[in-house]
Amino acid sequence: MVKGVPVKAIISGPVFSEYYTKVRQALGDADLSAVWLIKPVEIVNETYSEPKIEEESQYPFSVHLDRLVNK
């Protein structure tokens, strides 16, 4: 996931038209009111594997009992 700060809203013109077409192709009869340009501030990894590894290293004794039995 990327966290960011909105910089500009585009509500018309060629950039808006390009994304309007893409949204309509992907979602059908959908409305698009603006295209937001966002300045990235932080990138957060939210995949399953990395937080799991971090949690297991911080809390090695917090394991579900079924994982201890079913190895």
PDB file of N, CA, C and O in Angstrom:
ATOM      1  N   MET A   1       0.842  -1.168   0.000  1.00  0.00           N
ATOM      2  CA  MET A   1       0.000   0.000   0.000  1.00  0.00           C
ATOM      3  C   MET A   1       0.888   1.232   0.000  1.00  0.00           C
ATOM      4  O   MET A   1       1.965   1.230   0.596  1.00  0.00           O
ATOM      5  N   VAL A   2       0.443   2.263  -0.656  1.00  0.00           N
ATOM      6  CA  VAL A   2       1.162   3.525  -0.697  1.00  0.00           C
ATOM      7  C   VAL A   2       0.316   4.575   0.007  1.00  0.00           C
ATOM      8  O   VAL A   2      -0.850   4.775  -0.332  1.00  0.00           O
ATOM      9  N   LYS A   3       0.906   5.240   0.980  1.00  0.00           N
ATOM     10  CA  LYS A   3       0.233   6.369   1.626  1.00  0.00           C
ATOM     11  C   LYS A   3       0.767   7.636   0.980  1.00  0.00           C
ATOM     12  O   LYS A   3       1.954   7.730   0.671  1.00  0.00           O
ATOM     13  N   GLY A   4      -0.116   8.613   0.775  1.00  0.00           N
ATOM     14  CA  GLY A   4       0.326   9.819   0.115  1.00  0.00           C
ATOM     15  C   GLY A   4      -0.532  11.020   0.424  1.00  0.00           C
ATOM     16  O   GLY A   4      -1.500  10.949   1.181  1.00  0.00           O
ATOM     17  N   VAL A   5      -0.143  12.133  -0.189  1.00  0.00           N
ATOM     18  CA  VAL A   5      -0.837  13.401  -0.007  1.00  0.00           C
ATOM     19  C   VAL A   5      -1.412  13.823  -1.358  1.00  0.00           C
ATOM     20  O   VAL A   5      -0.676  13.879  -2.344  1.00  0.00           O
ATOM     21  N   PRO A   6      -2.718  14.123  -1.425  1.00  0.00           N
ATOM     22  CA  PRO A   6      -3.296  14.582  -2.689  1.00  0.00           C
ATOM     23  C   PRO A   6      -2.658  15.897  -3.113  1.00  0.00           C
ATOM     24  O   PRO A   6      -2.506  16.822  -2.315  1.00  0.00           O
ATOM     25  N   VAL A   7      -2.287  15.958  -4.391  1.00  0.00           N
ATOM     26  CA  VAL A   7      -1.623  17.153  -4.911  1.00  0.00           C
ATOM     27  C   VAL A   7      -2.539  17.927  -5.854  1.00  0.00           C
ATOM     28  O   VAL A   7      -2.582  19.157  -5.829  1.00  0.00           O
ATOM     29  N   LYS A   8      -3.278  17.179  -6.694  1.00  0.00           N
ATOM     30  CA  LYS A   8      -4.092  17.846  -7.700  1.00  0.00           C
ATOM     31  C   LYS A   8      -5.243  16.939  -8.112  1.00  0.00           C
ATOM     32  O   LYS A   8      -5.081  15.723  -8.211  1.00  0.00           O
ATOM     33  N   ALA A   9      -6.400  17.534  -8.350  1.00  0.00           N
ATOM     34  CA  ALA A   9      -7.553  16.812  -8.890  1.00  0.00           C
ATOM     35  C   ALA A   9      -7.753  17.257 -10.338  1.00  0.00           C
ATOM     36  O   ALA A   9      -7.836  18.450 -10.628  1.00  0.00           O
ATOM     37  N   ILE A  10      -7.829  16.286 -11.233  1.00  0.00           N
ATOM     38  CA  ILE A  10      -8.039  16.591 -12.648  1.00  0.00           C
ATOM     39  C   ILE A  10      -9.479  16.215 -12.989  1.00  0.00           C
ATOM     40  O   ILE A  10      -9.886  15.068 -12.809  1.00  0.00           O
ATOM     41  N   ILE A  11     -10.253  17.193 -13.486  1.00  0.00           N
ATOM     42  CA  ILE A  11     -11.677  16.950 -13.749  1.00  0.00           C
ATOM     43  C   ILE A  11     -12.041  17.074 -15.231  1.00  0.00           C
ATOM     44  O   ILE A  11     -13.201  16.899 -15.602  1.00  0.00           O
ATOM     45  N   SER A  12     -11.051  17.376 -16.074  1.00  0.00           N
ATOM     46  CA  SER A  12     -11.312  17.475 -17.515  1.00  0.00           C
ATOM     47  C   SER A  12      -9.985  17.369 -18.264  1.00  0.00           C
ATOM     48  O   SER A  12      -8.915  17.369 -17.656  1.00  0.00           O
ATOM     49  N   GLY A  13     -10.072  17.280 -19.589  1.00  0.00           N
ATOM     50  CA  GLY A  13      -8.867  17.251 -20.402  1.00  0.00           C
ATOM     51  C   GLY A  13      -8.441  15.843 -20.776  1.00  0.00           C
ATOM     52  O   GLY A  13      -9.134  14.876 -20.461  1.00  0.00           O
ATOM     53  N   PRO A  14      -7.291  15.725 -21.453  1.00  0.00           N
ATOM     54  CA  PRO A  14      -6.867  14.430 -21.990  1.00  0.00           C
ATOM     55  C   PRO A  14      -6.538  13.391 -20.920  1.00  0.00           C
ATOM     56  O   PRO A  14      -6.829  12.210 -21.113  1.00  0.00           O
ATOM     57  N   VAL A  15      -5.952  13.787 -19.817  1.00  0.00           N
ATOM     58  CA  VAL A  15      -5.643  12.821 -18.748  1.00  0.00           C
ATOM     59  C   VAL A  15      -6.933  12.279 -18.164  1.00  0.00           C
ATOM     60  O   VAL A  15      -7.072  11.069 -17.981  1.00  0.00           O
ATOM     61  N   PHE A  16      -7.877  13.159 -17.869  1.00  0.00           N
ATOM     62  CA  PHE A  16      -9.164  12.727 -17.341  1.00  0.00           C
ATOM     63  C   PHE A  16      -9.858  11.793 -18.334  1.00  0.00           C
ATOM     64  O   PHE A  16     -10.374  10.745 -17.945  1.00  0.00           O
ATOM     65  N   SER A  17      -9.869  12.172 -19.610  1.00  0.00           N
ATOM     66  CA  SER A  17     -10.537  11.354 -20.638  1.00  0.00           C
ATOM     67  C   SER A  17      -9.932   9.960 -20.727  1.00  0.00           C
ATOM     68  O   SER A  17     -10.657   8.977 -20.879  1.00  0.00           O
ATOM     69  N   GLU A  18      -8.609   9.870 -20.632  1.00  0.00           N
ATOM     70  CA  GLU A  18      -7.948   8.571 -20.697  1.00  0.00           C
ATOM     71  C   GLU A  18      -8.399   7.665 -19.553  1.00  0.00           C
ATOM     72  O   GLU A  18      -8.728   6.499 -19.771  1.00  0.00           O
ATOM     73  N   TYR A  19      -8.413   8.202 -18.343  1.00  0.00           N
ATOM     74  CA  TYR A  19      -8.819   7.387 -17.191  1.00  0.00           C
ATOM     75  C   TYR A  19     -10.318   7.129 -17.172  1.00  0.00           C
ATOM     76  O   TYR A  19     -10.759   6.075 -16.712  1.00  0.00           O
ATOM     77  N   TYR A  20     -11.102   8.076 -17.665  1.00  0.00           N
ATOM     78  CA  TYR A  20     -12.547   7.873 -17.758  1.00  0.00           C
ATOM     79  C   TYR A  20     -12.841   6.666 -18.657  1.00  0.00           C
ATOM     80  O   TYR A  20     -13.680   5.825 -18.332  1.00  0.00           O
ATOM     81  N   THR A  21     -12.140   6.598 -19.786  1.00  0.00           N
ATOM     82  CA  THR A  21     -12.318   5.472 -20.707  1.00  0.00           C
ATOM     83  C   THR A  21     -11.905   4.163 -20.055  1.00  0.00           C
ATOM     84  O   THR A  21     -12.604   3.158 -20.189  1.00  0.00           O
ATOM     85  N   LYS A  22     -10.768   4.159 -19.345  1.00  0.00           N
ATOM     86  CA  LYS A  22     -10.286   2.944 -18.677  1.00  0.00           C
ATOM     87  C   LYS A  22     -11.263   2.471 -17.600  1.00  0.00           C
ATOM     88  O   LYS A  22     -11.516   1.274 -17.467  1.00  0.00           O
ATOM     89  N   VAL A  23     -11.807   3.413 -16.836  1.00  0.00           N
ATOM     90  CA  VAL A  23     -12.760   3.051 -15.779  1.00  0.00           C
ATOM     91  C   VAL A  23     -14.019   2.458 -16.389  1.00  0.00           C
ATOM     92  O   VAL A  23     -14.535   1.457 -15.891  1.00  0.00           O
ATOM     93  N   ARG A  24     -14.516   3.055 -17.449  1.00  0.00           N
ATOM     94  CA  ARG A  24     -15.727   2.549 -18.103  1.00  0.00           C
ATOM     95  C   ARG A  24     -15.501   1.168 -18.705  1.00  0.00           C
ATOM     96  O   ARG A  24     -16.395   0.322 -18.670  1.00  0.00           O
ATOM     97  N   GLN A  25     -14.303   0.933 -19.260  1.00  0.00           N
ATOM     98  CA  GLN A  25     -13.998  -0.382 -19.821  1.00  0.00           C
ATOM     99  C   GLN A  25     -13.925  -1.435 -18.723  1.00  0.00           C
ATOM    100  O   GLN A  25     -14.383  -2.563 -18.903  1.00  0.00           O
ATOM    101  N   ALA A  26     -13.345  -1.060 -17.581  1.00  0.00           N
ATOM    102  CA  ALA A  26     -13.164  -2.022 -16.491  1.00  0.00           C
ATOM    103  C   ALA A  26     -14.448  -2.266 -15.706  1.00  0.00           C
ATOM    104  O   ALA A  26     -14.718  -3.397 -15.301  1.00  0.00           O
ATOM    105  N   LEU A  27     -15.243  -1.220 -15.485  1.00  0.00           N
ATOM    106  CA  LEU A  27     -16.391  -1.321 -14.583  1.00  0.00           C
ATOM    107  C   LEU A  27     -17.743  -1.173 -15.259  1.00  0.00           C
ATOM    108  O   LEU A  27     -18.776  -1.293 -14.600  1.00  0.00           O
ATOM    109  N   GLY A  28     -17.755  -0.917 -16.549  1.00  0.00           N
ATOM    110  CA  GLY A  28     -19.036  -0.755 -17.232  1.00  0.00           C
ATOM    111  C   GLY A  28     -19.607   0.633 -17.023  1.00  0.00           C
ATOM    112  O   GLY A  28     -18.901   1.629 -17.174  1.00  0.00           O
ATOM    113  N   ASP A  29     -20.876   0.702 -16.677  1.00  0.00           N
ATOM    114  CA  ASP A  29     -21.582   1.972 -16.522  1.00  0.00           C
ATOM    115  C   ASP A  29     -21.223   2.616 -15.181  1.00  0.00           C
ATOM    116  O   ASP A  29     -22.050   2.677 -14.270  1.00  0.00           O
ATOM    117  N   ALA A  30     -19.979   3.096 -15.072  1.00  0.00           N
ATOM    118  CA  ALA A  30     -19.505   3.718 -13.837  1.00  0.00           C
ATOM    119  C   ALA A  30     -19.184   5.185 -14.096  1.00  0.00           C
ATOM    120  O   ALA A  30     -18.892   5.583 -15.224  1.00  0.00           O
ATOM    121  N   ASP A  31     -19.243   5.974 -13.044  1.00  0.00           N
ATOM    122  CA  ASP A  31     -18.938   7.400 -13.142  1.00  0.00           C
ATOM    123  C   ASP A  31     -17.557   7.679 -12.552  1.00  0.00           C
ATOM    124  O   ASP A  31     -17.140   7.038 -11.587  1.00  0.00           O
ATOM    125  N   LEU A  32     -16.868   8.631 -13.136  1.00  0.00           N
ATOM    126  CA  LEU A  32     -15.591   9.087 -12.619  1.00  0.00           C
ATOM    127  C   LEU A  32     -15.678  10.595 -12.506  1.00  0.00           C
ATOM    128  O   LEU A  32     -15.906  11.278 -13.504  1.00  0.00           O
ATOM    129  N   SER A  33     -15.499  11.122 -11.308  1.00  0.00           N
ATOM    130  CA  SER A  33     -15.631  12.563 -11.119  1.00  0.00           C
ATOM    131  C   SER A  33     -14.289  13.282 -11.143  1.00  0.00           C
ATOM    132  O   SER A  33     -14.233  14.467 -11.473  1.00  0.00           O
ATOM    133  N   ALA A  34     -13.202  12.584 -10.796  1.00  0.00           N
ATOM    134  CA  ALA A  34     -11.892  13.232 -10.791  1.00  0.00           C
ATOM    135  C   ALA A  34     -10.791  12.181 -10.834  1.00  0.00           C
ATOM    136  O   ALA A  34     -10.974  11.044 -10.399  1.00  0.00           O
ATOM    137  N   VAL A  35      -9.661  12.582 -11.360  1.00  0.00           N
ATOM    138  CA  VAL A  35      -8.438  11.789 -11.308  1.00  0.00           C
ATOM    139  C   VAL A  35      -7.514  12.527 -10.357  1.00  0.00           C
ATOM    140  O   VAL A  35      -7.195  13.696 -10.577  1.00  0.00           O
ATOM    141  N   TRP A  36      -7.083  11.851  -9.300  1.00  0.00           N
ATOM    142  CA  TRP A  36      -6.243  12.496  -8.291  1.00  0.00           C
ATOM    143  C   TRP A  36      -4.783  12.158  -8.507  1.00  0.00           C
ATOM    144  O   TRP A  36      -4.428  10.992  -8.680  1.00  0.00           O
ATOM    145  N   LEU A  37      -3.936  13.176  -8.497  1.00  0.00           N
ATOM    146  CA  LEU A  37      -2.494  12.979  -8.467  1.00  0.00           C
ATOM    147  C   LEU A  37      -2.088  12.991  -7.002  1.00  0.00           C
ATOM    148  O   LEU A  37      -2.401  13.928  -6.268  1.00  0.00           O
ATOM    149  N   ILE A  38      -1.391  11.946  -6.585  1.00  0.00           N
ATOM    150  CA  ILE A  38      -1.039  11.784  -5.176  1.00  0.00           C
ATOM    151  C   ILE A  38       0.472  11.657  -5.040  1.00  0.00           C
ATOM    152  O   ILE A  38       1.098  10.839  -5.715  1.00  0.00           O
ATOM    153  N   LYS A  39       1.053  12.467  -4.166  1.00  0.00           N
ATOM    154  CA  LYS A  39       2.493  12.411  -3.895  1.00  0.00           C
ATOM    155  C   LYS A  39       2.738  11.314  -2.858  1.00  0.00           C
ATOM    156  O   LYS A  39       2.248  11.420  -1.734  1.00  0.00           O
ATOM    157  N   PRO A  40       3.482  10.269  -3.207  1.00  0.00           N
ATOM    158  CA  PRO A  40       3.745   9.196  -2.243  1.00  0.00           C
ATOM    159  C   PRO A  40       4.558   9.701  -1.054  1.00  0.00           C
ATOM    160  O   PRO A  40       5.511  10.462  -1.219  1.00  0.00           O
ATOM    161  N   VAL A  41       4.170   9.271   0.138  1.00  0.00           N
ATOM    162  CA  VAL A  41       4.870   9.644   1.360  1.00  0.00           C
ATOM    163  C   VAL A  41       5.484   8.409   2.016  1.00  0.00           C
ATOM    164  O   VAL A  41       6.578   8.474   2.576  1.00  0.00           O
ATOM    165  N   GLU A  42       4.774   7.291   1.941  1.00  0.00           N
ATOM    166  CA  GLU A  42       5.230   6.074   2.608  1.00  0.00           C
ATOM    167  C   GLU A  42       4.728   4.851   1.841  1.00  0.00           C
ATOM    168  O   GLU A  42       3.599   4.827   1.351  1.00  0.00           O
ATOM    169  N   ILE A  43       5.580   3.849   1.749  1.00  0.00           N
ATOM    170  CA  ILE A  43       5.182   2.582   1.137  1.00  0.00           C
ATOM    171  C   ILE A  43       5.143   1.543   2.244  1.00  0.00           C
ATOM    172  O   ILE A  43       6.136   1.322   2.937  1.00  0.00           O
ATOM    173  N   VAL A  44       3.986   0.904   2.407  1.00  0.00           N
ATOM    174  CA  VAL A  44       3.778  -0.077   3.456  1.00  0.00           C
ATOM    175  C   VAL A  44       3.531  -1.433   2.804  1.00  0.00           C
ATOM    176  O   VAL A  44       2.646  -1.571   1.961  1.00  0.00           O
ATOM    177  N   ASN A  45       4.307  -2.419   3.194  1.00  0.00           N
ATOM    178  CA  ASN A  45       4.135  -3.757   2.641  1.00  0.00           C
ATOM    179  C   ASN A  45       3.034  -4.468   3.417  1.00  0.00           C
ATOM    180  O   ASN A  45       3.162  -4.700   4.619  1.00  0.00           O
ATOM    181  N   GLU A  46       1.963  -4.808   2.730  1.00  0.00           N
ATOM    182  CA  GLU A  46       0.845  -5.475   3.378  1.00  0.00           C
ATOM    183  C   GLU A  46       0.627  -6.889   2.844  1.00  0.00           C
ATOM    184  O   GLU A  46      -0.480  -7.422   2.928  1.00  0.00           O
ATOM    185  N   THR A  47       1.675  -7.496   2.296  1.00  0.00           N
ATOM    186  CA  THR A  47       1.531  -8.886   1.881  1.00  0.00           C
ATOM    187  C   THR A  47       1.416  -9.744   3.127  1.00  0.00           C
ATOM    188  O   THR A  47       1.779  -9.308   4.219  1.00  0.00           O
ATOM    189  N   TYR A  48       0.924 -10.938   2.974  1.00  0.00           N
ATOM    190  CA  TYR A  48       0.732 -11.825   4.126  1.00  0.00           C
ATOM    191  C   TYR A  48       2.057 -12.266   4.724  1.00  0.00           C
ATOM    192  O   TYR A  48       2.196 -12.319   5.946  1.00  0.00           O
ATOM    193  N   SER A  49       3.030 -12.582   3.883  1.00  0.00           N
ATOM    194  CA  SER A  49       4.254 -13.229   4.370  1.00  0.00           C
ATOM    195  C   SER A  49       5.132 -12.322   5.229  1.00  0.00           C
ATOM    196  O   SER A  49       5.645 -12.777   6.252  1.00  0.00           O
ATOM    197  N   GLU A  50       5.322 -11.070   4.856  1.00  0.00           N
ATOM    198  CA  GLU A  50       6.253 -10.230   5.608  1.00  0.00           C
ATOM    199  C   GLU A  50       5.757  -9.881   7.015  1.00  0.00           C
ATOM    200  O   GLU A  50       6.532 -10.024   7.960  1.00  0.00           O
ATOM    201  N   PRO A  51       4.514  -9.433   7.210  1.00  0.00           N
ATOM    202  CA  PRO A  51       4.054  -9.197   8.582  1.00  0.00           C
ATOM    203  C   PRO A  51       4.041 -10.484   9.418  1.00  0.00           C
ATOM    204  O   PRO A  51       4.272 -10.442  10.626  1.00  0.00           O
ATOM    205  N   LYS A  52       3.770 -11.623   8.772  1.00  0.00           N
ATOM    206  CA  LYS A  52       3.761 -12.902   9.480  1.00  0.00           C
ATOM    207  C   LYS A  52       5.154 -13.208  10.026  1.00  0.00           C
ATOM    208  O   LYS A  52       5.294 -13.590  11.188  1.00  0.00           O
ATOM    209  N   ILE A  53       6.180 -13.043   9.199  1.00  0.00           N
ATOM    210  CA  ILE A  53       7.561 -13.272   9.634  1.00  0.00           C
ATOM    211  C   ILE A  53       7.928 -12.318  10.764  1.00  0.00           C
ATOM    212  O   ILE A  53       8.548 -12.726  11.747  1.00  0.00           O
ATOM    213  N   GLU A  54       7.548 -11.054  10.627  1.00  0.00           N
ATOM    214  CA  GLU A  54       7.838 -10.054  11.662  1.00  0.00           C
ATOM    215  C   GLU A  54       7.144 -10.415  12.981  1.00  0.00           C
ATOM    216  O   GLU A  54       7.755 -10.345  14.047  1.00  0.00           O
ATOM    217  N   GLU A  55       5.877 -10.797  12.903  1.00  0.00           N
ATOM    218  CA  GLU A  55       5.126 -11.158  14.107  1.00  0.00           C
ATOM    219  C   GLU A  55       5.736 -12.385  14.784  1.00  0.00           C
ATOM    220  O   GLU A  55       5.871 -12.418  16.007  1.00  0.00           O
ATOM    221  N   GLU A  56       6.100 -13.385  13.996  1.00  0.00           N
ATOM    222  CA  GLU A  56       6.675 -14.599  14.579  1.00  0.00           C
ATOM    223  C   GLU A  56       8.035 -14.337  15.217  1.00  0.00           C
ATOM    224  O   GLU A  56       8.396 -14.989  16.197  1.00  0.00           O
ATOM    225  N   SER A  57       8.792 -13.387  14.669  1.00  0.00           N
ATOM    226  CA  SER A  57      10.096 -13.087  15.282  1.00  0.00           C
ATOM    227  C   SER A  57       9.927 -12.263  16.565  1.00  0.00           C
ATOM    228  O   SER A  57      10.718 -12.408  17.497  1.00  0.00           O
ATOM    229  N   GLN A  58       8.913 -11.409  16.622  1.00  0.00           N
ATOM    230  CA  GLN A  58       8.674 -10.601  17.822  1.00  0.00           C
ATOM    231  C   GLN A  58       7.991 -11.396  18.926  1.00  0.00           C
ATOM    232  O   GLN A  58       8.247 -11.166  20.108  1.00  0.00           O
ATOM    233  N   TYR A  59       7.130 -12.324  18.552  1.00  0.00           N
ATOM    234  CA  TYR A  59       6.350 -13.097  19.514  1.00  0.00           C
ATOM    235  C   TYR A  59       6.487 -14.590  19.224  1.00  0.00           C
ATOM    236  O   TYR A  59       5.527 -15.216  18.775  1.00  0.00           O
ATOM    237  N   PRO A  60       7.650 -15.168  19.469  1.00  0.00           N
ATOM    238  CA  PRO A  60       7.872 -16.564  19.081  1.00  0.00           C
ATOM    239  C   PRO A  60       7.003 -17.572  19.826  1.00  0.00           C
ATOM    240  O   PRO A  60       6.831 -18.697  19.356  1.00  0.00           O
ATOM    241  N   PHE A  61       6.457 -17.196  20.967  1.00  0.00           N
ATOM    242  CA  PHE A  61       5.645 -18.132  21.743  1.00  0.00           C
ATOM    243  C   PHE A  61       4.145 -17.927  21.536  1.00  0.00           C
ATOM    244  O   PHE A  61       3.336 -18.579  22.196  1.00  0.00           O
ATOM    245  N   SER A  62       3.778 -17.043  20.643  1.00  0.00           N
ATOM    246  CA  SER A  62       2.361 -16.827  20.297  1.00  0.00           C
ATOM    247  C   SER A  62       2.047 -17.578  19.018  1.00  0.00           C
ATOM    248  O   SER A  62       1.928 -16.982  17.948  1.00  0.00           O
ATOM    249  N   VAL A  63       1.914 -18.879  19.135  1.00  0.00           N
ATOM    250  CA  VAL A  63       1.663 -19.738  17.979  1.00  0.00           C
ATOM    251  C   VAL A  63       0.365 -20.490  18.222  1.00  0.00           C
ATOM    252  O   VAL A  63       0.097 -20.944  19.335  1.00  0.00           O
ATOM    253  N   HIS A  64      -0.438 -20.619  17.170  1.00  0.00           N
ATOM    254  CA  HIS A  64      -1.652 -21.416  17.295  1.00  0.00           C
ATOM    255  C   HIS A  64      -1.263 -22.860  17.573  1.00  0.00           C
ATOM    256  O   HIS A  64      -0.335 -23.387  16.959  1.00  0.00           O
ATOM    257  N   LEU A  65      -1.962 -23.493  18.487  1.00  0.00           N
ATOM    258  CA  LEU A  65      -1.618 -24.861  18.882  1.00  0.00           C
ATOM    259  C   LEU A  65      -1.688 -25.850  17.724  1.00  0.00           C
ATOM    260  O   LEU A  65      -0.897 -26.791  17.673  1.00  0.00           O
ATOM    261  N   ASP A  66      -2.613 -25.656  16.800  1.00  0.00           N
ATOM    262  CA  ASP A  66      -2.719 -26.580  15.670  1.00  0.00           C
ATOM    263  C   ASP A  66      -1.464 -26.563  14.798  1.00  0.00           C
ATOM    264  O   ASP A  66      -1.145 -27.566  14.159  1.00  0.00           O
ATOM    265  N   ARG A  67      -0.755 -25.447  14.766  1.00  0.00           N
ATOM    266  CA  ARG A  67       0.503 -25.391  13.987  1.00  0.00           C
ATOM    267  C   ARG A  67       1.606 -26.197  14.648  1.00  0.00           C
ATOM    268  O   ARG A  67       2.504 -26.692  13.969  1.00  0.00           O
ATOM    269  N   LEU A  68       1.548 -26.336  15.973  1.00  0.00           N
ATOM    270  CA  LEU A  68       2.555 -27.141  16.666  1.00  0.00           C
ATOM    271  C   LEU A  68       2.322 -28.635  16.440  1.00  0.00           C
ATOM    272  O   LEU A  68       3.271 -29.417  16.380  1.00  0.00           O
ATOM    273  N   VAL A  69       1.058 -29.020  16.316  1.00  0.00           N
ATOM    274  CA  VAL A  69       0.696 -30.420  16.152  1.00  0.00           C
ATOM    275  C   VAL A  69       0.816 -30.865  14.700  1.00  0.00           C
ATOM    276  O   VAL A  69       1.309 -31.960  14.430  1.00  0.00           O
ATOM    277  N   ASN A  70       0.377 -30.040  13.773  1.00  0.00           N
ATOM    278  CA  ASN A  70       0.314 -30.409  12.346  1.00  0.00           C
ATOM    279  C   ASN A  70       1.550 -29.947  11.582  1.00  0.00           C
ATOM    280  O   ASN A  70       1.441 -29.096  10.699  1.00  0.00           O
ATOM    281  N   LYS A  71       2.680 -30.469  11.890  1.00  0.00           N
ATOM    282  CA  LYS A  71       3.910 -30.095  11.160  1.00  0.00           C
ATOM    283  C   LYS A  71       4.233 -31.092  10.112  1.00  0.00           C
ATOM    284  O   LYS A  71       5.228 -30.942   9.403  1.00  0.00           O
TER     285      LYS A  71
END
